[in-house]
């Protein structure tokens, strides 16, 4: 790629002393206040952070020079000089987000408020490292080619969401049932090719970061996102921060053993995982088996053979009141409810956000989920947690991946890259 695609902001250099680290921490504390609570005055920031007004003014000036914070006018007077209000500039940068699935790649450019500026959708062919990198570079070039030089300079980096166990610190895919890239240095190879920061994470985590940055989790400090589709995953926010675990493996929610002795074989090779009992692919498997066994259903009129059955057929049948379709969703909801009950008992979250490709069928999952939570959550904790359903288009996953970029650029140095 040409030099004009390289952004003006890169990873910060290593810190060399405590005073630099403390200044950086305070600077990001100030920025977080502006981003979350703006419009806000310097005086209010000083009062709420405990920093001196002169220190706040110097730190704000740094963010103003970077074009990330700007003044928007003055607050109403309460006697004395009217304080100037500050606001985060969501148009100061752009980010690229890419969602990779087993056969499709969706890429977007977004501003820092999550508004999509451009989209690219194309087939994806799972392959080795170089084949994968080449396909990502082609999609990125197609996105950036229409931009003028100034807008290219505003691109802060690339975020990529992948299905599987991702180690975001090493930039590798540790294991995936869908992509043959285990252990490959995908992030580092992409940085070499595109000349800008690249961030990788599990796609459920990218969805969760998006909810924290832009969605239902903006004002919630402890919540869990559960994603439902061909697989099942989770992203965990604790005290406002995404929890990755020791090596990025936290949130492999789909592989909680629910029926380890008599359940169906999961894609991971084990028996009775939640994913093998409650994902869209498991519902489709059970529906095909039921039709092959002669179970009465209106689905027989929709397809020539059980092998032709799709999730869309099941949703339509459930909407029309088909007992087989609704019963399969309710049973899957009961299984999913067992997993969600474990999360509630372990983490006591304020909110469980349900979404993913399977969000089309969430209304049929919900009865089973809610009934199981009432039975299996201890100490009445189910009364403390809200279930929130969000409907996602495929672009939303890519927007979630894009939020990895500002999260890293603007986060505290203690949390950057985690």
N, C-alpha and C positions, 0 to 999 in steps of 0.2 A: 504494500500500500504506500501511497505517497505521503510526504511529510505533513501535508496540510490536513491529514486526517488525525494527526496526533493532537490531543486536547491540551489545554493550557494548565490543567490541574493533574498532577500525578500523585503517586503514593508519597506521603511525607517521609523525609529522611529519618534515620534512627535518632532517638533522643540521646543527648550526651551528658545531661545533668539534671538534678532534681528541680532546679529553678525553671528550666525550660519545660519540663513535664508539668509542673504546677501551673505555669502560665497557659500551657495548652489545655489542661483540664478546665481551668477557669474560662478560657475562651470558648470552649465547647459547651460549658454550662450556660454561658450567656446566650450563645446561639440557640441552644435548646429552648431556653425561655422565650426567645423571640419567635422561634418556629412554632412552638406549641401554644403560646399565650398572646402573641401579637394581634393587633397593634399594642405596643407596650412602651413605656418611657424608660429612659436610663435610670431615673430616680426609683421607679418601681422595681426594676431589675436589681438595683443595689439593695433595696430594702428586703427583697425576697431571697437574695442569695447570700447576703452578709458581706459582699464585696464593697469596697469604697466606691463612691461615685466617680472619682478620678480613674480608678482601675477599670470600671465598667466602660467609661468613655473611651479609654485607650483600646480596649478589646473590641468594642463596637466599631471603632474606626478601622481596625484591621479587616473586619468582615465587610465594611462598606467599600474599602479599597478593592477587595476581591469581587465586589459586585453582588454579594449574596444577601446583604441587608441594605435597606434604603429607608429614608425618612418619608413619611406620608402626610405630615401636617402636625398641628399642635392640638393638645388636649384642651378641653374646656377649662377655663381658669377657676381655681379654687382660692384665689388670692395669691398675689405675687406673680412671678413669671410663669407663663404657660409652658409646660413641658412638651418637648418634641416627641412624637410617637414614631416607633420603629416597626418595620414589618419585614418578614422573610420574603425574598424575591424568588418566587417559584419559576420565574422565567430566566434566571441567571445561568442555567445549565440545561443540558439534555442528557438523556441516558438511553442506551439500547438494552432491550430485554429480549431474550430468546428462550422459547419453550421447546425442548426436544422430547419427542415421544417416539414410539417404536417405528412409525412410518411417516411422521409429519413434523415439520418445523415451522413455527410461527414466530415472527420477529417484529418488534415495534420500536419506534423512537418515541419517547415521552418527555414532557417537561417535568419539572420537579413536583408538580401538583398531580402527576399521573395522567395528564391529558395526552392522548395518543396523537402524534403528529404525522406518522407514516407507518404503514404496515406492509409486511411481506409474508406471504404464505406459500409454502412449497412442499413437495414430497421430500422425505428424508429417508436415506438408505443406510441403515446401521452398518458400520464397517469398522476398519481398524483406525488407529489414531490419525494418520495422515488423510485418509478418506473423509473422516468426520470433520477435521479441521478445514479441509478444502470446501466442504459444503457450507460450513458456518461462515467462512470468509466470503464466499460467493453471495450469501444472503446479506451479509453486512455491507458489502460493496453496493448491492442493489438498493439498500436503504439509504446509504449516505451519498450516492452519486448525484441525486437531484439537489442536495444542499449547497448553498453558496459557501464561500470560504469562512465567512464570519460564523455561520451556524455550525460548520464542521468544527470550528475552534471551541464551540460551547459543549461538545460531546465529552462527557466526563469519563465514560467507560462503558463496559459491556457486562451485563449480568445474565447468567445462563442457569435455567432450572432443568434438572435431570431427574428421571425416575430412578430411585435406588439409594444406596448408602453412599453419601458424598462426604469427603473430608475437605471442608472449605479452607482450612489452613494450608494443606498441602496442594489443594487444587486438583484433586484426583477423585475419580469414581471408584470407590472401594469395591462395591459389588452391585450388580444390577441384573435382573432377570430379562431385561429388554435390550440393553446396549452392551456390546462386547468390548468394553474399554477398561476393565478392572485394572487398577494400578497405573494406567497410562497418564503421563503428565499433561493432561488436556489444557489446563489453565496456562501453564508456562509456554507450551507450544503456541497457543493462541496469542499470548502477549508478544512473542517473537514475530508473529505474522502481522498483527494489527497495530502494534506500537502504542497501545493504551491499556489502562488497567482492565483486567478481566476477573470476574468473581463467579464462582460456581457454588451451587447449593442444591440440596434436595428440593424437588418441585413443591412438596408440601410446605417446606420451610419458606420458599419464596412467596407462596400464597399467604403464609402467616405474616411475613414481614410487610407485605402489601396491606394486610388488614391492620397492622399496627401503624403503618405510615399514613395510609389513606382511607381505611375502611372502618369496619365495625369495632375494631380494637383500639381506636385512637385514644380513647379516654379510659381504657381498661389496663390495669397493671399486671393482671394474672389471668390469662386465658389460653385456651387450646383450640387450634383449628384441626378439624378432622376432614380429610379429603376422601371422597368416594368416587371411584371410576372403575377402570379395569383392575386397579389395585386399591388398597386402602392405606393412607398415611396420616401422620399427625405432625403438627408444629406446635411447640410449647413456648409460651412467653411467661417468664417468671420475673417479677419485679421490673417489668417493662423491657426485659432483654430476652432475645431468642436463646433458648437453651439447646446446645449442640451435643452435650456429653463430652467424653474424653477425646473422641476421635471422629465426631460428626454423626455417630450412629443413633443418637436420640431421636425418638419419633418413629421408629420402625413398628408402628402400632399395628399394622396389618399382620404381623407375625406373632402377636400374642396367641398362645395356645388356648383355644376355647374347647375343642373336642379332640385332644391329642390321641385318644385311643381308638375312636371309631369314626373320626371325621374324614372328609375327602383329602387327597393329597394336594398340597399347596405347590405353587411354582417354585418355592424355595427347597422343595424336596421333603419337607416335614408334613406331618398329618394334622389336620384340624385347626390350622391357623385361621384367624379371623378373616383374612383376605379370601380364603377358600370357602368361607361360609356366608359372607355378606357383601362382597363386591358385585358390581354389575356383571362381570364375567361369570361369577358363581350362580347368580340368579338365572342368567341365560342358559348355563349348563343344566340346571335343575329343570327349567321350563322345557328344554328340548327332550330331556329324559322322560318327563311326565307325558309329553305328547306322544313319544315313541311307545310308552306303556299303555296308551289308550285313554288317558285322563280326559274327561269331557272339558271342552274349552272352545270359546269363540275363535281362539287363535288358529284352529284348524282351517278356518275359512280364509285366513290372511296369508298363509304360506302353503306352498306345494308339498314341502317336507319339513320336518323339525330342523334340519340343517340350515334351512333358509331363514329361520327366526332371528330377529334382531331386537335390540333393546327398544327401538322405536315401536315395533309391534307390541311389545309388552306394555309400554306406557299407554299406547292407544287402547289396548284391551283393558288395562286397569281403570283408565278414565271412563270406559264404557261399562264398568262394573263387573268385569270378568272375575270369577271367583279364584281361578287358578293364578292369574297374574297378581291379584291383590294378596292372595294367601302367601305367595312366594316372597313378595316384598315385606309383608308383615313378619314372616319368619326371619328374613334377613335383618329386619329392624330389631328383632329380639336378640339375635346374635350380636349385632352392632351395639345394642344397648348394654350387653354384658361387658364389652370392651370399654365403652364410655363410662360405665359404672366404675371400672377399675381406675380410669383416669381421674374421675371425681374423687374417689376414695384416697388416691395417692396424692393429688395435687391441690384439692379444694379450690378449683378455679372459680372466678367470678362468672365466666362465660365459656360455653362450648360453641364454636362457630362451625357449622356443617356446610360443606360445599363440594365442588369438584364436578367432573363430567357427569356424575350420577345425581346432580342436584335436580334434574328433571323428575326423578322419582322420589324425592325426599318426603313429599307429603304422605307417601305410602310407607316409607320407612318409619315415620315419626311415631305412629301408634305403638309399634313394637318397642322402639327406643324408650319412650316415656313410661310405658308399663314396666319395663325391666328396671329402669332407674328407680322407680318407686319401690321395687322389691329388693334391690341389691345395694343401694347406696346407704351407708351407715349414718347414724346420728342425725338424720334429717338433712344431710348436706345437699340433697337434691333441691331443697327449698332455697338454697343459697346460690344456685347456679342457674344461669339463663341459657336456654337453647336458642341459637340464632341461625336461621337458614339463609344462605346467600346463593344466588343463581349466577353462574359464571359462564361467559362465552370463552372461546379458546384464546382470544386476545388478552383476556384478563390474566391468564397464567403468564403470558409474556410480560405484561405490565408488572406483575409480581416479581419476575426476575429482574426487571429494570430497577426496582426499588433497592436492590442490593448495592447499586452504585452510589446513590446519595447517602444511604445508610453508612457506607464505609467512609466516604469523603467527609461527611459532616459529623461522624460519631466521635465520642470521647476516645482518646488514645488508649484508654484502658480496655475498651470494648472493640476497637477497630480490628476487623479481620476475624472476629469470633462469631 
